[in-house]
Amino acid sequence: MRWHNLYRRWVLGRHFRFAREHLSDHFFDALTAYALGLARLQVPGAVEAAYALSVLRREPVPGFSGQLEDIFFTIDSSLRERFGPEVAGALRRGLSRNDLDLTVFRAYAAERMLRVLTVLSDLRRELLHLGQTHRNTLLTAYTHHRPAQPTTLGHYLTGVENLLSRDYQRLRAAFQTTDKCPLGASTLAGSPYPVDRKALAQWLGFGGTLEHTYDAIAAGDWALEIAHALAGLATSLSRLVADLLFWAEQGGFLVAERISQGSSVMPQKVNPVVLEHVRGFLAELMGGPATLGHLNYSTPFGDVNDHGPAVLEPLQSLFYAAEGAMALLRVALQESRFVPEVLAQGLRDRSVLASELVDALVARRHLPLAEAYPKVQRMLRELSSQGRTVAELGLDDLQSHLGFGDPELLQALEPERFIARRKVLGGAAPEAQAAYLDYALGRLRLERLELKEVKNRRRRALRTLAAEPLSLINPPQSVPGP
């Protein structure tokens, strides 16, 4: 069949090149698993097909010639030419490109999701390491773009990690949705051959089997769920990037020279461009749900496979952007330097400790809260009008403005005391930070062990499928050489 040149250029060639680069192994895996499923049923030629696939997969897949529309028909043609029409025909009994393609698409997406989860886990580990390092590094925390209260840089960084731990769980849930095998669903009603779909999923290293054959070939929610989880991750990371850029602007975060760029005109400038590149990747992730949503919206239930490559290409870009953003952000944190005196400069005038002064007045039973708050507020206004700061207050000032010259009130204006009092679960006090770090490191350790087990499960299954497929048939069968 000869295809129109424009159709070959804009559709067939493009999709073929993508599949050849990213999906070839997954096609051989899925086809081999199905051949083994038929072999278990003693379908003639199925064992030979499994063997033939193990031979062909060791050779490069031919490039796009314009005569065969996709990778499947290219493999099918090679089977016919090398091993005969009976072997090729045996493999196609009950097999549809619907369940084949969706199996390949999900296998590819699951593999990339594991990479994203790994990079996110590495980033979180770096945040916890820095959180430990900077447990006592004073930081002016902002709310509503204004200095708010003292905390520590370690408390901030571990707070970000706690947020990212939930992004990890959302991505893990998207992976679990994706990590289900459609093979054996055939066109939509199920294969007419009673292949063991659970065995097919196990051989391919999937975590489970998609329960309903119609849904198996029609579902598009798995890709949409991935896109939404990645967009949520981008939202979280963007908030960290915004703060890092703010601190870089002030000189509180000095981005390493190897990931910065200078100006073509202004020799004094060192631009933290690595963070701007991260922000660009995150913007791409934010657009993912719109693309995947439109691809699924109003698509008849059953036609998802028709736009499958159109789903995989944007997903591939999203995976690339997610990995790139997190890898660059981790390097930025590893190689750059925080400047404690700049991060804490908002604490110098002690104005951010006004709430602690109110609390001290109430705790020492000098004033009820309803009186203490407005009195401190008026004192701040008067000091401002005089060009003075809270840091310049003495006992006489406290007596004059508040009516109490209590030395304990002056002690309330020390940032270290403020932090030491925050001993609640997840608080900024050193012991509270230490407890959170123990908890977070333990949580991350368990997640990394689980991730390793999932990767090993898939690796073992696919290694056997590629190297010793016939060993999976019970009892094993042998095939003579070509």
Phi, psi and omega in degrees: 000135177256126181267152175300140184303319181292322178293321177296320185289311190270342183238290189298310182297316180298311181293324179296315181297320178298312182295320181296323182282321190248338193240355187304311181299322180294324176296314179297320178300309184295317180295320179296316179300318180293320177300319179294322177299319177291324180297323177299332178271003179061036173289127182302134177087352184289319178298316178299324179294318178299318178295315181300320179295323179294333177283311184296325185291346177278356181247152179298141174288130179304150178287176182287121181259345185090352180265329180244132194283334183206182182296320182301310182291334175293314177295318179300319180295319179296322177299316181295315183291321186271325190236358174098157184294333181290320178293313179297319181292326179299319182296330187272004180290113179077000182267132176242152173293342177299300182287329178297308182298315181294328175296315179297315182299315181293321179298316179297313182296320179297319178298316180291326177296323178296325176293318178297316179298323179294315180295321177295319178299319178296319179296317179296321178297321178295320178297320179292322177299314179292326177299320176294316182297323187250033179299330183249009179279112184296144182218137171275113179274141183249143164226145182053034178065021179229149176305134187241296183211160173285148166207200175237158178298323178298319178296319177297310186294321178289332174295320176297319179299323179296321175298313182293336177296328177284325173299322177300316181294324177294319177293323178296320178295321177295322176297316181296325175296319182286327190280048177230140191265126177272351189301138184099351178285342182057219184294315174186333185270351182108152179295139175289348176262130187284060178294149179277099185295328178292323177294320178302314180298318181295316180299327182273359177080012177289158177279347180184183181246136175292125198289331189238129187293323179294313179297327183300323182262347185259337189296134172237359185293333181299318179289322179294322178295320177300312182299318179294319179296321178291323177294321176297318176299317180299321178299315180295313182295327181297330180289321174296316180298320179300317179291319179297320177294323177297315179292324177297321178300322181277347186091012180270349177223107184264106182289135185301148184300325184291346180237022176242170174223150177269182179259147177284345184241319188256104186293341183280348189272138169234107188269130180281060190293337181302323179289329177289324176293320176301315181298324177295317176299318182294325177297322177297319178296325180296333180276351184302311181301327179295313180298309182292327178295316179294325179293332181265334186296126177062014172285126180305141182293106183132345184257010183299324182299330182297328177254023181307308179300328178292339175278318185292322182297312175295325177298318180300320178295322179293318178299316180299315181296320181294313179297317181296316181299314184286323178296315179293321180294320179295318178296320179299319179289324182288319190262344182268178186225132172276145180248100188303318184295331177282318180298331183262004188295336177289352179268351189297319183275357175066007181297330181288355178260012180299323180294327178290327177294318176301314182296321179295320177301319182285316184296327180270008174061032174282318183216151169287159184303320182299335178262324184295316184301306181293331179294315178295321179298316178295322179298318180298319179295318181293319177299317180299319181293335179268359182074025181248166179237168178298328181296340182268001182292142172240181181296324179296321178296317180296319178296319183290315186274324187249342180091008183216118177262055185272122179303332179297332179290324177292323179296332179294345182267016177261123181303320182297322178294319178304312183292319183299332181282345185271072185264003182295165178308123179079007183282183186270348180299148183307317180290328177291320176297319180297319179295319179295317180300318177300315180296312185293320178294322176295318177299314181295323179299316179295320180295320180291325175295317178297317179298319179297319180296318179296316180296319179294321178301312180293318183296316180297315182297312184288330176295317179295317182297323181280321188265323185223058185299322185290343178291346181278346180277136181246112000281157179301147178236150181251152180232132178294157179294164182293000000 
